[in-house]
Amino acid sequence: LFFASLFVMVEAMAEVGLISTIGQAISDLIESVDEDNRLLVAIVLVMWISALVSAFLDNIPYTATMVPIIVQLASNEKLGLSIKPLAWALCFGACLGGNGSLMGASANIVVAGIADKSVYPLTFTSFFNIGFRVMIVSVTISCVYMLIVYCT
C-alpha cells in the first residue's frame, strides 16, 4: 500500500508539472555552464541536492520523485549527459543524505523507536548532531569519487 501511494504521489506531481519544472530549472542551471564542465556540475548538483533533501525527507519518496528528473536531464540532447553518472549521483546523495537526520531514512526511525524503549532514547537533535556531520563527510568522499570516475 505504501509503494502504491508513493507512485500515485509521484504521478500526481508529474501531472501538475512539478517534476518537469524542477527538471527544467536544474537543466537550465547545467546548461548555463560551459560544455566541458556540465557533467561535473550535474553530478555535484544532483548529489548534494539529493543529500540535503534526503536528510529531512524520507529518501524513498525523494528518490522516486527524482528518477523522472534525471531521466529528463539525460534525455536533453543539449546537455549531453549520460544517465549512469546521474543515477549514481542520485543513489549516493539520497542514500547517504538519509544519515543526516532522524527523518532521513526509515531505518533511522525504527532504530529511534527501539532506542526509545531502552535506556538511550534518540532525539532528533542528538541524532542530527552526529548524523549530519557523518552525512557531510560521506557525501564529500562520494562526490570526490564520482568526479574522479566520471570527470577525469
Disulfide bonds with the S-S distance in Angstrom:
none
